[in-house]
Amino acid sequence: MKQQFSNKLFRTLLYGAVILGSSSLSLSLAQNAPPTVIVTGSRFEENLNEVPANVKVITRDEIESSSSNTIPQVLSQIGGLRVSGLNSSSLNLDASVDMGGYGPTGNSTTTVLVDGIRINPIDSGNIDWESIPIDSIERIEILQGGASVQYGNGAVGGVINIITNGGKKNINQASATYGSWGTSINNALFRNTFEKTTYQLTANTSNTNGWRPNTAANAYSIDGKITQDLGGKDRLYVDAYYGYTNSQIASPVVGLVGSGNPLSVRPQNAGNNLTTNNSGFRQGLTETLNENFVAELDTSYNNKTSFYYTPQADYFTSLDPNNPNYGYAGSAMNNKLQGWQLAASPRLKANFVGVGTTIIGYDFSKANQAGSDSYSPLSQGIILANQYDPITNPYGSYYNNLLSDSQTATQINNSVYLMQKVPLGNIFEASGGFRRQVQQASTSSTNISAANGTVTNTQQFAANAGDIALNANYLPGQRVYIKWNQSFRFPNIDEYWGFAYDANGVGNTVFNGILQPQITQTYEAGGNWAVLNSKITSSIFKSTTQNEISYNPTTGYNYNSIYQTNRGGVIFDITSNLTSSLNIGVGGKYQKSYYANGPFAGNAIPIVPDTLLNARANYLITSNWTLGGVVNYVSNQHYDTGPSYYSASPVMPSYVVGDIFTSYKFQAIEARFTVKNLGNAQYSSYGGVSSFSGSHFYYPSEPRSVYVTLKYNFN
């Protein structure tokens, strides 16, 4: 049965949500909730109640009062977001976040910022979470829904803005965590203010042996930040960082989730290793020109190099059983990926009496990435052929005796945007915005398995974003909003290339061209309310996407779908202080993501669970002792493959994962004991179907583990 919202049903739910929120929450007439200041809504500081969007703020205290050791764990356990990974481990180095129900491309439709500056790579790679020491975080702002007017490319499913501290409070602390699988995590934060200048240094070292063979990893990062107070709210900061990660990569388990031996790793994958060096700087300036005008300028530069070593890259050597090299001997491959990004974003905020607030800005970015693959001659004595010949040499290896190939890509983005807020009396405020972004992309590739040599392409595409919203602050701390938004995503550079198998089952890189940007329109209604000792945030949404960037497992090409995809659902989060000692929170998301028309109309988008639920609690036993826990539920979902493959296949099962912790504070010392995956659930956050063999596979997640943390404050 096709799962979709009719227009009539959507309007009914929308109006019902607004009426219910207005009527039931009027009980708190006398309550004055203190304003929460955020920056994600407009890129300037503003009251949370003035932002027509579903925004959740995770505070420093909430991070410290949790079982989270890494940023992805914070987003999953406190933020209630969908977080997945291939080689799940205690370090979460390959974690990806899907906020909009986009499944395989969820990591590319969620924009991640540090102090308002984008840190997403230009390819489909993961965020370098370890380059952001967790102790440097002041708060995390999570905006659900499209925000391309504010942030441009990729802000389709939502925005995560990580605000690092740099205020006037002096903090000097160090912590050490040790746990299962030889895991150790060490953090240090030193921040001091002299007159109007704040100096901050944070560092992290993380190591694990991995719970599966070939899943060991280590990471190191350091971040230095200087903030100059210029008076009032004006400030200037410069933030420089360096991060290093080295992780082994295990193969998936063949079969359905729960079958097979989760500790098994294919011999061909032994020794797979990925090393990344990531460095750069971020700079921000806020300057009040006069009482009506405020100017801001962000600049950033990032340089990243990844080195991927695969001892046996070519699993196929011969399909001829009579050939002595029949089997999967393969050759070694060294893959190097090097790139840089430069961005600048000036903007101006103006307050006009009787007109409202106007924000105008310009974003510029340029990025380049080059990749190369170096192969060794095939093992077991195979002689390289000058030319593949189906008669004289049907099992030859590479064209023209090439032992390397390369790909390069450059993207230049120019974007202008305008946002306007207009007060409509004491309660209502209307807002709207528009952005136009133009991207010039050029590529070049040479493939060892391609007979036509070098392939080049240059293309220019443009995309528009817009939104219109009505916000009603009808009581202190109580507000509702309705909103229409259009956002966009340009393709990542690695989506210019696909991966296809030839008639002999050999996988080759194929160039599928520079794709058009995908466009998503979203209708949304929601609000946030303070009821007695509780805070409630909720929204209902429906979105429609055209030109969705997808992968066709049959052809191996990435392409713009000619069919429409729909998404819709409800998001909620409630936190409550039941007593002075007990704080609880519950949250969740129910959504449907499906193909709206075409041959697979009604089929669900893979790797998108319908239901996410989250419950958390903290209990202050004494002034020193705290007990807490968190439980996450993820419903079943389809394996990652084309819709034609999973119509009659089983789905990945739902799972429940719970953590508990207890902590003790005595003067400057804090000790914490944490048990993760208390029930020892056997589950997987990612699974797929091989496009060549048709067999299912999955990446098992980490079983029960325990950690002990000791933190010392030097102040």
N, C-alpha and C positions, 0 to 999 in steps of 0.2 A: 504494500500500500504506500502510495506517495506521501511522504511526510513533509507537510508545508503548512504555513499559516495563510489562511485566506485574508483578504484585506478587511473583511467585516470582522473576523475574529481578532485580528490585530488591533483594530480600532477599539473594539470592546475591551480588550485587555488593557490597552493604553489608558483609556478613560477611567477604567476601573481602578487602575493603579494610582492615578492622580487623585481620584475621589477618596479612595481608601486612605491614602497617605494624609490627605487634608483633614479628614474627619476623625480618624482614630488617634491621630497624633496631636490633636488639639488639646489633649489632656495635660500637656506640659506647657501650658500658657505662661506659667511663672518662671520657667527655667531659662536661664541665660547661659548658653554654651559659649565658652571662650572660642574666638575665631582661630582656625588652623591656617597658617600661612603656607602656601605651596607655590611652586613656580611652573609646574608642568602644564597648567591650563593655557597660559598665554605667553610663556617664556619670561614674564615679569612676575615679581612677587605679588600675590593677591590672596584674598580670603577664599578659603575652600568653598564657602557657601555661595560665592559669586561665579563659580565655574560650572557651566551647564554640561556636566559629564559625570560619569561614575568614577570617582577617584578614591582610592584607599591609601592611607598613609601608614607605613610601618615605622614606628619610632625606634630610637636607640635602645630604650628600655625594653621594648618588646623583643628586639633581637637578642639582648643579653638574657632575657627571661625566657629562653626557648632552648630546644635541643639541637639547634642548627649550628653546624660547624663551617658551612660555606654559604655563599650568596644563593646558589640554586636551591639549597635546602630552606633558606629563609623564604624565598618566593613560593615554594611548594607548601610549606608547613604553616606559614603565617599569612602569606598572600593568597593561598588557595588556588594557585595557578597550575596549569598543566605543564609539568617538567618531565622530560624524558632524556634518555641517553643510550648509547650503544653499549659501551663497556662501563656499566654503572659501578662506581666505587665511592669510597668515602670522600674522595677529593672532587668528584663531579666535574672533571676537566672538560668533558664533551657534552655537558648538559645543554639542552635547547628548550626554549619556552614557546608554547603556542597559546596565544591569548584569544585568537579569533576563530578557532575551529578550522584552520587551514591544513591540518594534518602534515603531510610530507614537506610542505613549504612554510610551516608555522614559524620556524626560526627566521625566515626572511620577511615575515609580515608583522613582526614585533620589533619595534624600535627600542633600543637600549641606549640610555644616556648616562653620562657622568657629569654632574653639575650642569645639565642642559646641553651637553655636547655629545653628539653621536659617536658611538664606539663600534657600531656594526661593521664588519668587514665588507668589502665589495664583492666577495664571493659568498658561497653558501656555508662557509665555515662557521664554527661556533665562536661565541663571545669568549674572550680571554678573561674569565672570571677571576683567576688568580692574580691578575695585575691590579685588582682592586682589593686591598687588604680589608677584611671584614670589620676590623676595629676602627677603620677610618670613616665608617658610615655614620652620618648623623640621622638620616631617615631615608626611606625609599618610597617614592610616590608612584602608584600604579594607576594608570588611566586606561580604562577599558573602552574599546571602540576606536574608530578612525580619528586621526589627528594630523593628516597631511597638510592642512592649512598652516598649522604651527610648525611642523617638523619635516614636511616634504616626503621624499621617497621612503616607502616601506612602512609608514605609520598607518597601517590598514587595520590590523587586529587590535593594537593597543600600544601603549608607551610605558616603559619602566625607566624612571628617572632616579638615579642613585645620587643622593646629595652627600658629599663628603664634608666632614666638619672642618673647621678652620676658624672657629669663633674665639672669644677672649678667654674662655675657661681653660685653665691649665690642666692637662691630663698627661700623666706619665705612667704607663703600665706595661706589663709583659705577661703573657700566658703561654702555657705549654699543655698540649693534649696528647695523650697516648692511648692507643686502643688496638682492637683486633686487626689481624693481618699485618702486624708491624707498622701500623699507621701512626704517624706523629705529625702534629700541626702546631707550629709555634708562631705567635704574633707579638709584635711590639709596637707601641704607639707613644711618641714623645711630642707633646705640644705645649709651647710656652709663648706668652705674650710679653713683649717689652714695649711699653708705651703704646703705640698704635700699630705695631707690627707683630703678626703671629707667625711663628715658625712651627712647622709640623713635619715629622718624619715617621713613616710607618713601614714595617717590614714583615714579611711572611716567609716561612719555609714549611713545605708540606711534603711528606713522603709516605708511600705505602707499598707493601709487597704485593698487594692485590689478592683477592680471595679466590680468583681463578688463575690457572696458569697463563702466563703472558699478559697479565694486567697490572704489573707494577708501574708506578708513576712517581714522579717527583716534580715539585714546582717551587720556584723562588721568585719573590717580587720585592720591590722597594719603591716607595713613593715619597717625594719631597714637595711640600707645598708652602708657599709664602703668601700671606694675605696682608695687604696694607689697608687700614681703615682710613678713608678719605673724608670722614665726617658724615653724620646722618646715616643714610643707608648706602652711601657711596663706598665703593671698595675696588681694589685691584688685586687680582691673585694670579700667580703662576704656579702650575703644577707639573712636575716632571716625573716620569715613571719608567720602570724597566721590569719586564717579567720574562721568566724562562720556564718552560715546561718540557718534560720528557716523559712520554707515556708509551707503553707497549699496547698493542692492539690485538685482542684475541678474536678468533673467528666466532661466528654465531653457532648455536646448537641447531642441527638439522632436525626438523620435525615440528609438531605443534607445541605450543607453550605447555610446559609440564612434562613433556616426554623427553627421552634421552638423558644423557648424563650432563648436568650443567657444568661439570668440571672438565669436560672433554674439549680439546682444541685440536684442530686439524694440524698435522705435521707441517703442511705447506705454510702455515701462518706463524710458525715458531720464529721468533726474532723480528717480526714486524715492529717497527718503531717510528714514532713521530716526535720530532724535536722542534720547538718553536721559540724564537727570540722576538720579543715585542717591546718596543720602546717609543717614546714620544713625549709631547708636552701638550698641556691645555692652558689657555689664558682667558681670563674674563675681566671685564671692566664695566662698572656701573657708575655713571656720572649724572648728577642732577644739574641740568642746565639752568633752570629756574623753577618756580613753583608749579609750572604746568608742563614742563618737558623733562623727560629722563631718557638718556641715551645709554645703550649697552653695546659691547663688542666682544664677541667670542672668536678666538682663533685656535686652531689645533693642527698638530702634525703627528703622523704615526708612521713608523717603519716596522715592517714585520717580515720575518724570514722563517719558513717552515722547511724542514728536511725530513722526507719520508723514505725509510729504507724497507724494501720488501725483498727478502732473500730469494723468493721464488715467485716472481711476478707473472710469468707465463705458465699457467698450469697445463695448457695443452701443448704437447709436442708432436703427437701423431695419432691419427684415428685408425691407422692400419695395424691390426693385431699382429701381422707378420713382421712389422718394423721392430727392430730391437729396441728402439726408443719409445715404443708404445707406452702411454701412461701419462704421468703428471710430473715430469722432472722439472721443467721450467728453468727460467733464467732469473738472475738477480736484477733488481731495478733500484736506482736511486732517483727520487723525485725531489726537486728543489723548487720552492715557490717563494718568490720575493716580490714585495710590493710596498707602496707608500701611498699615503693620503694627506692632502692639505686642504683645509677648510677655513673659511672666514664668514662671519655672520654679524654685520652691523644692523641695528634696529633702533627705532625711536618710538617712545610712548608719549602721547600728548593728551592732556585733559582740557577739554573745551567746555566752558560753562554753558549749560543748556543743550549741549550736543552729545556729550559723553566722552568716552575714551577711544582714541585711535592709536593703533599700532601699525607701523609700516616697517618692512624689513627686506633685506636682500641676503640670499645665501649663495655662496660660491664654493665649489669643491672640485678638486682634480685628483684623480687616482690612477695609478698604473700598477699592473701586476704582470709578472713574467714567470712562466713555469717551464721546466725542462725535465725530461725523463731520460736517464742514462741506463742502458741495458748492457749486461755482459753477454758474451756469446752463449748460445744455448748449451746446456750441459749434455753429458753423455755422448760427446763426439759428433753432434749434428753440425754439418758444414753449412755456413751461411751461403745462400744462393744470391747470384746477381739479380735474379728476377724470379718471382714465383711463377711456375709453369704447371698447369693442371695435368700435363701429360708426362713431361720429363722429370719434373720435380714437384709433385703434388703436396709434399710435406715440407717444403722449404720454409724459411722463417721470415726474413724481412726483405722489403724492397730495396734494391740498390745498395745492399750491404750497410744500410744505416743502422747505427747502434744508439741513436738518440733522436728525440723529437722535441718540439718546443711550441709553446703558445704564449702570446702576449695580448694584452688588452689595455686600453686607456679609456677612461670615462671623464668627461667634463660636464659639470652641472651648473646651470645658471637659473636662479629662481627668485621671483619677487612675490611678496604676499602683503595683504592688507587685512586687518581685523578691526571691527568697530563694535562698541557697546553703547547702547542708547537707553538711559533710564526712562521708564514709563510710569511715573508716579513713585510712591514709596515702596511698593511691593514688587512690581514687575520690571524686568530689564530684558531688552531684546539685544541680540548679538548676531554677528555674521562675519564671514571672512572669505577670502579668495586667494588662491595661489596658482601661479603658472610656472611650471618647471620644464626646462629644455635640456635634454641630455644628448651629447655627441659621443658616440662610441665607435672605436676602431679596433680591429682585431687582425691577428695574423697567426697562422698555425702551420706546422709541418709535422706530419705523422709518419712513423716508420712503416705503417701498414697501408699507407695511401699511395697509389700509383701516380696521382696527379700533382704531387709535390706540395708547394706552398699555397695556402688558401688565405685570401685577405678579404676584408669587408669593412665598410664604413657606413654608418647609419645615424640619422638624427630623428629623435622622436620627442614629442611634447605631451604633457599631461596637465590637466586642470583639477584643482581641489576646491571645495567650497563647503560652507556650512551655514545654517540658519538655526537659531535657538531662541527659546523664550524661557527665562528663569524667574521663579517666583519665590522670594524670601518673605513668606507670610507671617512668620514668627521668628524670634531669635533662635537660631540653631535649627530651624525647620525650613526646608525648601523643596520644591519640585521643579522639574524642567521637562521640556520636550525639545527634540532636536532632529534635524536632517543633516547628513554629512556625506560628502563624496571624498574618497581618498584613493591613492594610487600606489602602485609598486612597479618600478622598472626591473628588468631581469638582472640577476647577478651575472658576473662575467663567466662563471663556470656553466651557466645555463645557455651560453652560446654554443656549447658543445654537448653532445649526447654520447651514449655508449651502446653500441649495437653488436650483435653476434653475426658472424658470417655463416655460410652453409656448413662449415666444418666445426662450428661451435666456438670459434675464436673471437674474443671480445676486442673491439677496436673503438677508438675515439672517432666520432663523426662530428663534422661542423654542421649545425642546423640553422645558422644565421642569427642575427641580432633580433630578438623578439620585441614586440610592442609592449608597452606598459599595460598592466591589468588595472581595471577600475572597479571600485566597490562603492555602492550607495547604501547608506544605513539610516533607518528610522529608529529613534530611541526615545524612551521616556523613563524618568526615574527621579530620585531625590535622596536626601539624607535627613535623618530626624534624630532628635534626642528625646527619649522617653524614659522618665524617671532616672535610673542609673545606667541606661542602655543607649548605645549609638547604633543606628541602623542605616545601612546604605543599600540601595536596591535599584535595579533598572531592568527594563524589558526592551528587546531589540529585534530587528529584522534587517538583514542585509542581502543585497543582490550583487553578484560579481560578473563582469564581462571580461573577455580576453584573458581568462585565468591562465597563468603560466603553469603548465603541467608537463609531466613526463609520460611518454607512451612506451610501455614495456615491450610492445609488439615490434615497433620500428626502432626503438632506442633513441628517438629524437625528443627533445624538448619542443613544445609548441604552444601557441595561443589557442585555447579551446574556443570553438565557435559556438559552444553551448553555454548556457547560463548556470551558475551555481548559487544556491540560496543557503542562508544561515539565519537562525533565529532562536531566541531563548530568553531565559530569565537569570539574572545574577543577583545574589544577595549576600550581605555580611552583617553580623550582629555581634557586638561586644558588650559585655555587661559586668558591672561590679556588683555581684549579688550581696556580698558583705564587704567589710573593710579588709578581709583576708582572702576572699575568693573572687577571682576574675575568670570568666569563661567567654568563649567566642565560638560562633558557628558561622559557616559560610558555604556557599556552593554555587553551582552553575548547571542549569539544564538547558541543553541546546540540541538543535537538529542541523546537521550540515549535510547537504545532499545535492545531487545533480538535478537541476530543475526541468530540463528538457533534453531532447535528443534520444539516442538509443538506450541510454542508461538512466532515464528520468526516474527519480525516486530512490536511486541507489545512494547509499551513504558515502561520504568522503572517508577514505581510509585513515587510520590512526587518529580518529577523533571520537573519544568516548562521549556518549550522550549526557552522562551525569558525573559531576565532580562534587564531592562533599568533604567538608573539613570541620573538625571539632577540636578545640584546644582549651586547656584550663591551667591555671596557676593558683596554688593554695599556699598562703603564708602560715606555716605551722607555728613558728615563733618569729621574733624579730630577726633571727639569724637563719632559720631553716625554711626552705622553700621546696615544694613538691609540684611538679608540672608534667604535662603530657600533651600529645597531639595525635589525632587519628585522621588519616586520609582514605577516602574511598574513591576508586576510579572504576566506572562501569566498563562493560565489554566494548570492544572496538574491532574493526576489520583490520586484517593484515595489510601491510603496505604493498599494494599492487593495483593494476588497472581494474575498473569495475567489472569488466567482462570475466575476470578470473575468480572473483570472490562471491559471485551470486549464489553458488551452491556450496561454498566452503564454510567450515566452522569459523568462529570468530575468536579473537584473543579473549580469554576469560577476565572477568572483573577481579579486583583485588582490594584488600584492606591492609594498610600498613600503619602500625602504631609505635610511637616512641614515648618513653618516660624518662624523667630526670629528677634528681634531687640536688640541691646546692646548699652550701653552708658558708656564711660570711662571718668573719671575725676580724674586726679592725680593717687592716689593709689587705687581708688575704681572703680569697674566695676559692672554695673547692667544689667541684661538680662531678657527679657520676651520671652517665647517660647510657641507656640501653636503646638501641635503634632496631626497628623491625622486631619488636618484642615477641610477636606471635610466630616469628620465623616463617613468614609467608613466602611461598615460592611463586614468583610472578615475573612479568616482563613488561616494560613500558614501551618496547618496540619489537615488532616482528614483521616479516615480509614473506613474499613468495618469489622464488627465483624465476626470472623471465626466460632463462634457458632450459632449466630442468623441470620447472613447475613445482618443485618441492617447497614446503614451508620451512621457515627458519625463525629463530628468535634469539635475542640477547638476554640471558637471565640476569636478574637484579640481585643485589647483595643480600645474603641472609642475615640472621641476627648478629649483632656486633655490640661491643661495649667500649666505652671511652671514659677516661678520667682526665679532668682538666684542673689545672691549678693556675690561678691568676693573682698577680701582686700589683698593688697600686703604690707607686713611689711617693705620691704627694703627701 
